[in-house]
Amino acid sequence: MILGVSKAPAAPPDRPPGLAKQDTLRWAAPKNLYVGSAAAGGGHHEAQDYPDPFTYDTEYRKLLAAEFSSVTPENQLKWEFVHPERGVYNFGPADEIVEFARRHNQKVRGHTLLWHSQNPAWLEEGDFTDEELREILREHIFTVVGRYKGQIHQWDVANEIFDGNGNLRTQENIWLRELGPGIIADAFRWAHEADPKAELFFNDYSVEGINAKSTAYYNLIRDLRAQGVPVHGFGVQAHLSTRWPFPADMQANLQRFDELGVATAVTELDVRMDLPGGAAPTPAQLQQQADYYRQALQACLNVAGCGSFTIWGFTDKYSWVPVFFPDQGAATVMWENFERKPAYYALQDTLLEARPGGKALREHHPAYADR
């Protein structure tokens, strides 16, 4: 929990009838960009002092539907949640998110199929032959991707497979350790067989700029595509911190993947800040955060193939950051009480200006007149 919520700015006056939907991120966005959020649930949320956010928080769901044209299950499709026992699947929560998205005309990003983290004990501690382990992964991919065939438009097939030096995680990742790097191509092929129309992505953090890690992905994607492996996209998570400068070469990095012939996406953006002892963010911190959100969005907008922009939760009420980064937080675009931060308006204004005629719209539209 982040202290200082009571210091959030007062809510703006209610919009005139009919204008509420025009005062949202999804309405402001150009038509070629899906603007998304993680749908909170599972993972660390299960240990918090609140019920499942997506299921029980009606105001949260109302905003998730109104503000975003894309949703990503935050934890509900990760192995430990969706496949808790061998041969047993827990699809209920993910089914609800996919149905929610259908009702609200939203896309869904699937996250994730092959990862070193958040795997169930039965998998990590099991005594399997290589053939058995390979079949476990194949069966999981066909079962999960196949269940949502035609309903999930992008999948993070392989997640965080490189370390910071651009080396494969051959010790941490059970699939790479036991089956070798060739399993990566197999995972993409299986996912493609399970849903030939889904776009298949690599996804990772600390790959926003051009560095050893993002270059390792560039080389791997180039080589896999040369072999005919169905790799369609590269996702940069963009878990940023105001401790560090914004990655100024983010657009250049996205552009080189675009020129490689794959789609790009910002998949998990948030911007945490230092709040020792639960202090409230300062105006300067909030402005820096807003600027980072704006720059990340602008980098995506400036690259033709970047068609998906997802923030990793939109309210501090359910953010993962304070749980994993003590004395850091306030990383999202809304306070715990759902009031908007400067970061929200930075995204909304940037989206509007990317629309044809959007700059004039922002200047004269009644929904934005009080800014």
VOTORPA-11832 format. One record per residue (C-alpha): residue in one letter; y, x, z. Coordinates in pm, 1 decimal. Each point is the difference from the previous one (the first is absolute). Example, Ala and Ser with C-alpha at 12.3 -4.5 7.8 and 13.67 -1.06 7.14 Angstrom:
{vodren A; {-450.0; 1230.0; 780.0}},
{vodren S; {344.0; 137.0; -66.0}},
END
This chain:
{vodren M; {0.0; 0.0; 0.0}},
{vodren I; {350.3; 123.7; -79.7}},
{vodren L; {267.5; -55.9; 261.9}},
{vodren G; {352.8; -91.8; -92.1}},
{vodren V; {-92.6; -301.6; -211.6}},
{vodren S; {271.0; -205.0; 168.4}},
{vodren K; {252.5; 231.0; -164.6}},
{vodren A; {-95.8; -121.6; -346.3}},
{vodren P; {296.0; -142.8; -190.6}},
{vodren A; {55.7; -372.0; 13.1}},
{vodren A; {-165.9; -206.4; -268.1}},
{vodren P; {215.9; -96.2; -295.7}},
{vodren P; {85.4; -367.2; -34.7}},
{vodren D; {-262.8; -222.6; -158.8}},
{vodren R; {9.5; -3.2; -376.8}},
{vodren P; {99.5; -318.8; -179.8}},
{vodren P; {-295.8; -220.7; -102.4}},
{vodren G; {-172.1; 129.2; -310.9}},
{vodren L; {121.3; 356.2; 41.9}},
{vodren A; {-248.6; 117.8; 263.7}},
{vodren K; {-260.3; 114.8; -250.8}},
{vodren Q; {271.8; 185.1; -191.2}},
{vodren D; {73.9; 208.6; 308.9}},
{vodren T; {-334.2; 181.6; 0.4}},
{vodren L; {-137.5; 327.3; -129.7}},
{vodren R; {-241.4; -158.2; -244.5}},
{vodren W; {273.1; -212.2; -156.5}},
{vodren A; {234.6; 297.8; -27.6}},
{vodren A; {-259.0; 222.0; -168.3}},
{vodren P; {-11.4; 53.4; -375.7}},
{vodren K; {-289.9; -180.1; -165.2}},
{vodren N; {-195.3; 318.8; -73.1}},
{vodren L; {-26.5; 104.1; 366.5}},
{vodren Y; {-226.5; -143.4; 269.5}},
{vodren V; {157.2; 36.6; 343.6}},
{vodren G; {-261.3; -1.4; 273.0}},
{vodren S; {-80.1; 37.3; 366.6}},
{vodren A; {-309.8; 73.8; 202.8}},
{vodren A; {-144.9; -312.0; 162.5}},
{vodren A; {-38.1; 93.7; 366.1}},
{vodren G; {-339.4; -21.9; 166.2}},
{vodren G; {-307.8; 191.8; 106.1}},
{vodren G; {11.5; 367.9; 94.6}},
{vodren H; {242.2; 82.9; 279.3}},
{vodren H; {114.2; -362.7; 22.2}},
{vodren E; {-327.8; -92.0; 166.7}},
{vodren A; {94.4; 211.5; 302.9}},
{vodren Q; {350.5; -147.5; 37.4}},
{vodren D; {112.2; -278.0; 234.1}},
{vodren Y; {43.5; -259.5; -273.1}},
{vodren P; {-238.9; -213.5; -206.7}},
{vodren D; {-71.8; 80.2; -363.6}},
{vodren P; {343.8; -1.7; -166.6}},
{vodren F; {-99.6; -142.3; -336.6}},
{vodren T; {-205.3; -279.2; 157.8}},
{vodren Y; {223.1; -110.8; 285.3}},
{vodren D; {361.9; 93.4; -74.6}},
{vodren T; {134.1; -279.0; -218.3}},
{vodren E; {348.8; 149.9; -31.1}},
{vodren Y; {-156.6; 327.2; -111.6}},
{vodren R; {-204.9; -174.6; -269.2}},
{vodren K; {301.3; -200.1; -112.9}},
{vodren L; {197.9; 318.9; -62.1}},
{vodren L; {-296.9; 179.6; -157.8}},
{vodren A; {-21.6; -282.0; -253.6}},
{vodren A; {373.1; -31.9; -60.5}},
{vodren E; {94.7; 366.7; -27.8}},
{vodren F; {-282.9; 161.1; -195.3}},
{vodren S; {-177.7; -37.9; -332.3}},
{vodren S; {-290.3; 224.2; 107.9}},
{vodren V; {-205.3; 46.0; 317.2}},
{vodren T; {-239.8; 271.9; 115.4}},
{vodren P; {-251.3; -66.0; 280.5}},
{vodren E; {103.3; 265.3; 251.5}},
{vodren N; {-344.6; 54.0; 153.9}},
{vodren Q; {-202.8; -305.4; -96.0}},
{vodren L; {-173.5; 171.3; -295.5}},
{vodren K; {-60.0; 336.6; 164.8}},
{vodren W; {-363.1; 87.2; 63.9}},
{vodren E; {-11.4; -38.1; 379.2}},
{vodren F; {150.6; -349.2; -23.8}},
{vodren V; {-159.3; -148.5; -310.6}},
{vodren H; {-342.2; 173.0; 30.5}},
{vodren P; {-55.4; 34.2; 377.9}},
{vodren E; {-380.2; 18.3; -19.6}},
{vodren R; {-236.3; 103.8; -276.0}},
{vodren G; {-63.6; -304.8; -212.9}},
{vodren V; {264.2; -203.1; 185.6}},
{vodren Y; {341.5; -78.1; -144.5}},
{vodren N; {301.8; -159.1; 168.8}},
{vodren F; {189.7; -153.7; -290.4}},
{vodren G; {173.8; -285.8; 180.9}},
{vodren P; {338.9; 165.0; 69.1}},
{vodren A; {24.8; 157.7; -346.7}},
{vodren D; {-99.8; -331.7; -159.0}},
{vodren E; {289.3; -166.0; 184.0}},
{vodren I; {248.1; 258.9; -127.0}},
{vodren V; {-119.8; -33.3; -358.3}},
{vodren E; {21.4; -380.3; 19.7}},
{vodren F; {346.7; 26.2; 159.2}},
{vodren A; {109.5; 218.4; -291.0}},
{vodren R; {-141.3; -246.7; -252.2}},
{vodren R; {193.0; -287.7; 158.9}},
{vodren H; {324.6; 196.1; -1.5}},
{vodren N; {-33.4; 151.6; -346.8}},
{vodren Q; {-43.4; 353.7; 131.6}},
{vodren K; {-202.9; 295.7; -121.8}},
{vodren V; {-243.0; 178.6; 233.3}},
{vodren R; {-59.3; 374.2; 33.2}},
{vodren G; {-345.4; 92.5; 132.7}},
{vodren H; {-12.6; 279.1; 260.2}},
{vodren T; {-232.9; 200.5; 12.3}},
{vodren L; {-351.9; 87.8; -127.4}},
{vodren L; {-59.8; 372.5; 65.4}},
{vodren W; {170.9; 165.6; 298.3}},
{vodren H; {-72.3; 245.4; 278.6}},
{vodren S; {153.3; -219.8; 272.5}},
{vodren Q; {-67.3; -340.6; 157.6}},
{vodren N; {-366.5; 5.5; -92.2}},
{vodren P; {-253.2; -180.9; 223.7}},
{vodren A; {-220.5; 196.9; 237.6}},
{vodren W; {-317.1; -117.8; -175.1}},
{vodren L; {120.1; 179.0; -313.1}},
{vodren E; {141.1; 318.7; 151.8}},
{vodren E; {-283.0; 47.9; 247.1}},
{vodren G; {-287.8; -122.7; -215.5}},
{vodren D; {-286.1; 219.5; -113.3}},
{vodren F; {-3.5; -66.7; -373.9}},
{vodren T; {-139.2; 188.2; -292.7}},
{vodren D; {243.1; 78.2; -281.6}},
{vodren E; {-158.9; -275.6; -208.6}},
{vodren E; {39.5; -254.3; 279.7}},
{vodren L; {362.2; 95.9; 62.9}},
{vodren R; {83.1; -21.9; -366.7}},
{vodren E; {-157.2; -346.4; -18.8}},
{vodren I; {193.4; -110.9; 310.6}},
{vodren L; {328.3; 87.0; -169.9}},
{vodren R; {-101.0; -153.2; -332.6}},
{vodren E; {-111.6; -322.1; 167.5}},
{vodren H; {319.7; -16.3; 206.5}},
{vodren I; {224.0; 39.6; -303.8}},
{vodren F; {-187.9; -254.3; -209.3}},
{vodren T; {-6.9; -247.6; 289.3}},
{vodren V; {365.5; 31.3; 102.7}},
{vodren V; {163.8; 43.5; -339.9}},
{vodren G; {-234.6; -253.5; -155.1}},
{vodren R; {86.0; -263.1; 260.6}},
{vodren Y; {365.9; 16.8; -98.3}},
{vodren K; {-47.4; 46.0; -373.3}},
{vodren G; {305.6; -134.5; -177.3}},
{vodren Q; {184.2; -49.0; 331.7}},
{vodren I; {99.3; 356.2; 92.8}},
{vodren H; {200.2; 169.6; -271.6}},
{vodren Q; {9.0; 356.1; 138.8}},
{vodren W; {-247.6; 192.4; 216.0}},
{vodren D; {53.7; 321.2; 194.6}},
{vodren V; {-342.9; 133.2; -93.1}},
{vodren A; {26.8; 350.4; 149.9}},
{vodren N; {237.2; 45.8; 293.0}},
{vodren E; {128.9; 329.6; 142.9}},
{vodren I; {-267.5; 224.7; -149.5}},
{vodren F; {213.3; 319.6; 4.6}},
{vodren D; {145.4; 194.0; 292.2}},
{vodren G; {354.1; 133.4; 7.5}},
{vodren N; {-96.0; 310.9; -194.8}},
{vodren G; {-155.0; -196.0; -284.8}},
{vodren N; {-359.6; 62.7; 105.1}},
{vodren L; {-258.0; -277.9; 4.4}},
{vodren R; {-86.1; -125.8; 349.7}},
{vodren T; {-359.8; 117.1; -28.0}},
{vodren Q; {-54.6; 2.7; 377.0}},
{vodren E; {185.1; -312.3; 119.5}},
{vodren N; {-103.8; -231.0; -283.0}},
{vodren I; {-363.5; -106.0; 33.0}},
{vodren W; {-28.9; -79.9; -370.4}},
{vodren L; {134.2; 336.6; -117.9}},
{vodren R; {-186.8; 193.1; 267.1}},
{vodren E; {-339.3; -153.8; -64.6}},
{vodren L; {16.2; -92.9; -369.6}},
{vodren G; {246.3; 247.6; -149.1}},
{vodren P; {319.4; -58.8; -202.5}},
{vodren G; {-186.8; -175.4; -280.6}},
{vodren I; {-15.9; -310.6; 217.5}},
{vodren I; {370.3; -58.0; -68.9}},
{vodren A; {-62.9; -71.1; -368.0}},
{vodren D; {-296.1; -218.2; 92.8}},
{vodren A; {216.2; -209.0; 233.6}},
{vodren F; {252.6; -65.6; -276.2}},
{vodren R; {-274.7; -85.8; -249.2}},
{vodren W; {-164.9; -241.3; 244.7}},
{vodren A; {329.7; -168.8; 83.2}},
{vodren H; {72.1; -39.8; -370.0}},
{vodren E; {-341.9; -154.7; -59.9}},
{vodren A; {55.4; -239.0; 289.3}},
{vodren D; {338.8; -113.9; -134.8}},
{vodren P; {88.3; 135.6; -346.2}},
{vodren K; {353.0; -145.1; 13.9}},
{vodren A; {108.3; 153.3; 332.5}},
{vodren E; {225.0; 307.2; -3.5}},
{vodren L; {-161.7; 287.1; 191.9}},
{vodren F; {212.0; 243.9; 201.1}},
{vodren F; {-4.0; 317.9; 199.5}},
{vodren N; {219.7; -33.3; 310.9}},
{vodren D; {134.7; 251.7; 251.9}},
{vodren Y; {282.8; 105.2; 232.8}},
{vodren S; {225.1; 306.7; -32.2}},
{vodren V; {-26.0; -18.7; -379.3}},
{vodren E; {344.1; -147.6; -60.9}},
{vodren G; {134.5; 326.1; -141.0}},
{vodren I; {-143.6; 274.7; -217.0}},
{vodren N; {-214.9; 216.8; 226.4}},
{vodren A; {-351.2; 142.5; 27.3}},
{vodren K; {-148.2; -331.9; 106.5}},
{vodren S; {156.1; -216.6; -271.6}},
{vodren T; {-78.8; 268.4; -258.3}},
{vodren A; {-365.4; -8.7; 105.7}},
{vodren Y; {1.4; -372.7; -76.4}},
{vodren Y; {174.2; 60.2; -331.0}},
{vodren N; {-265.4; 247.6; -106.6}},
{vodren L; {-287.6; -215.0; 123.6}},
{vodren I; {126.8; -313.9; -173.4}},
{vodren R; {57.2; 193.7; -321.9}},
{vodren D; {-353.5; 138.2; 9.9}},
{vodren L; {-166.2; -329.5; 92.9}},
{vodren R; {178.6; -191.2; -273.3}},
{vodren A; {-101.9; 267.6; -250.7}},
{vodren Q; {-358.7; -79.1; 101.9}},
{vodren G; {54.2; -371.4; -56.8}},
{vodren V; {9.8; -92.6; 369.2}},
{vodren P; {201.1; -323.5; 47.0}},
{vodren V; {286.9; 128.9; 212.3}},
{vodren H; {306.7; -216.9; -57.7}},
{vodren G; {253.2; 90.0; 265.5}},
{vodren F; {141.1; 227.9; 267.7}},
{vodren G; {149.5; -138.1; 320.6}},
{vodren V; {241.4; 183.1; 228.9}},
{vodren Q; {-10.8; -139.5; 351.3}},
{vodren A; {346.0; 127.3; 104.1}},
{vodren H; {-34.1; -8.6; 377.3}},
{vodren L; {336.3; 170.2; 46.5}},
{vodren S; {191.1; 126.2; 304.6}},
{vodren T; {370.3; 53.6; 51.6}},
{vodren R; {-94.5; 335.1; 155.9}},
{vodren W; {-38.9; 136.3; -351.6}},
{vodren P; {214.0; -22.9; -313.8}},
{vodren F; {-90.8; -263.0; -254.7}},
{vodren P; {-234.7; 146.1; -267.6}},
{vodren A; {259.2; 50.3; -271.8}},
{vodren D; {-262.3; 60.4; -268.9}},
{vodren M; {-177.3; -330.2; 53.6}},
{vodren Q; {114.9; -143.8; -332.1}},
{vodren A; {-100.6; 317.9; -184.3}},
{vodren N; {-341.7; -14.6; 161.3}},
{vodren L; {-54.8; -364.0; -93.0}},
{vodren Q; {121.7; 78.1; -350.9}},
{vodren R; {-257.3; 271.7; -59.2}},
{vodren F; {-280.7; -239.6; 89.5}},
{vodren D; {159.1; -258.2; -227.4}},
{vodren E; {-5.9; 253.2; -283.1}},
{vodren L; {-365.5; 69.0; 80.7}},
{vodren G; {-62.9; -359.4; -99.1}},
{vodren V; {-65.6; -165.6; 336.8}},
{vodren A; {187.0; -264.3; 193.1}},
{vodren T; {180.1; 100.0; 317.0}},
{vodren A; {77.4; -193.3; 316.0}},
{vodren V; {169.5; 39.6; 334.6}},
{vodren T; {-274.5; -139.5; 221.0}},
{vodren E; {80.8; 33.5; 373.1}},
{vodren L; {368.5; 75.5; 50.9}},
{vodren D; {154.2; 13.5; 344.8}},
{vodren V; {266.3; 225.3; 152.6}},
{vodren R; {-46.0; 87.0; 366.5}},
{vodren M; {265.6; 150.9; 224.2}},
{vodren D; {5.4; 180.7; 335.3}},
{vodren L; {58.4; -239.6; 290.4}},
{vodren P; {-70.6; 197.1; 318.9}},
{vodren G; {-82.3; -219.6; 295.5}},
{vodren G; {22.3; -311.0; -214.2}},
{vodren A; {368.9; 43.1; -79.3}},
{vodren A; {163.3; -231.6; -250.6}},
{vodren P; {79.5; 145.6; -343.2}},
{vodren T; {354.5; 117.6; -50.7}},
{vodren P; {212.8; -127.2; -288.8}},
{vodren A; {-34.4; 343.4; -161.1}},
{vodren Q; {-379.5; -16.1; 24.2}},
{vodren L; {-6.4; -348.2; -150.2}},
{vodren Q; {219.8; 112.1; -287.0}},
{vodren Q; {-218.7; 304.3; -68.5}},
{vodren Q; {-306.0; -222.5; 4.0}},
{vodren A; {162.5; -242.3; -242.3}},
{vodren D; {86.9; 286.5; -232.5}},
{vodren Y; {-362.3; 122.5; -1.5}},
{vodren Y; {-126.5; -347.2; -85.7}},
{vodren R; {258.2; -26.8; -277.3}},
{vodren Q; {-86.6; 339.1; -146.9}},
{vodren A; {-373.6; -73.3; 2.2}},
{vodren L; {54.0; -329.1; -177.7}},
{vodren Q; {238.1; 154.1; -251.1}},
{vodren A; {-253.0; 273.7; -81.0}},
{vodren C; {-256.5; -267.6; -79.4}},
{vodren L; {244.8; -209.7; -202.9}},
{vodren N; {94.7; 304.3; -207.6}},
{vodren V; {-359.9; 59.3; -113.7}},
{vodren A; {-127.3; -245.0; -260.8}},
{vodren G; {-358.6; -10.7; 127.1}},
{vodren C; {84.8; -56.5; 366.8}},
{vodren G; {-66.2; -372.0; 20.2}},
{vodren S; {-95.8; -46.0; 365.2}},
{vodren F; {214.9; 75.2; 305.3}},
{vodren T; {-154.9; -76.0; 339.8}},
{vodren I; {139.8; 48.6; 349.7}},
{vodren W; {-252.4; 52.7; 278.4}},
{vodren G; {97.5; -302.7; 203.0}},
{vodren F; {341.7; -160.7; 7.3}},
{vodren T; {60.2; -51.8; 372.3}},
{vodren D; {-2.9; 240.1; 295.9}},
{vodren K; {-188.9; -269.6; 191.1}},
{vodren Y; {-324.5; 108.8; -165.9}},
{vodren S; {70.2; 354.8; -117.8}},
{vodren W; {-273.3; 260.8; 35.1}},
{vodren V; {250.7; 280.1; 56.1}},
{vodren P; {63.5; -14.1; 380.1}},
{vodren V; {-375.6; -11.6; 62.9}},
{vodren F; {-64.8; 322.8; -190.4}},
{vodren F; {335.1; 179.6; 41.3}},
{vodren P; {116.5; -12.4; 362.7}},
{vodren D; {379.2; -20.4; 40.0}},
{vodren Q; {38.6; -88.2; -366.3}},
{vodren G; {33.4; -340.8; -158.4}},
{vodren A; {234.9; -268.2; -136.8}},
{vodren A; {-150.2; 97.3; -335.8}},
{vodren T; {17.2; -331.3; -186.1}},
{vodren V; {276.1; -209.2; -158.8}},
{vodren M; {12.8; -270.8; 266.9}},
{vodren W; {30.0; 1.7; 377.9}},
{vodren E; {-270.9; -146.5; 220.4}},
{vodren N; {182.5; -333.4; -6.9}},
{vodren F; {-2.6; 4.0; -383.1}},
{vodren E; {372.1; 62.9; -36.4}},
{vodren R; {81.2; 224.9; -293.4}},
{vodren K; {100.0; 364.2; 32.7}},
{vodren P; {225.9; 198.4; -233.2}},
{vodren A; {-320.8; 122.3; -166.5}},
{vodren Y; {-80.5; -354.7; -108.1}},
{vodren Y; {338.0; -41.4; -166.0}},
{vodren A; {-31.5; 341.4; -162.6}},
{vodren L; {-319.6; -119.6; -169.0}},
{vodren Q; {141.8; -338.6; -91.9}},
{vodren D; {317.7; 141.0; -153.2}},
{vodren T; {-191.0; 267.2; -192.6}},
{vodren L; {-240.4; -259.3; -136.0}},
{vodren L; {284.1; -226.7; -105.8}},
{vodren E; {178.9; 277.7; -184.8}},
{vodren A; {-321.0; 73.3; -190.8}},
{vodren R; {-6.1; -355.1; -139.6}},
{vodren P; {180.5; -80.0; -323.0}},
{vodren G; {339.7; -121.9; 114.9}},
{vodren G; {-99.0; 68.2; 357.7}},
{vodren K; {313.0; 190.6; 98.4}},
{vodren A; {224.1; -292.6; -90.5}},
{vodren L; {-245.0; -234.9; 169.2}},
{vodren R; {25.3; 195.9; 324.1}},
{vodren E; {377.5; -11.4; -13.2}},
{vodren H; {33.4; -372.6; -64.0}},
{vodren H; {-316.7; -176.7; 116.0}},
{vodren P; {54.4; -213.6; 314.4}},
{vodren A; {-314.1; 138.9; 160.4}},
{vodren Y; {158.5; 346.1; 18.9}},
{vodren A; {362.2; -91.4; 56.2}},
{vodren D; {2.2; 84.6; 371.0}},
{vodren R; {-94.3; 364.1; -50.6}},
END
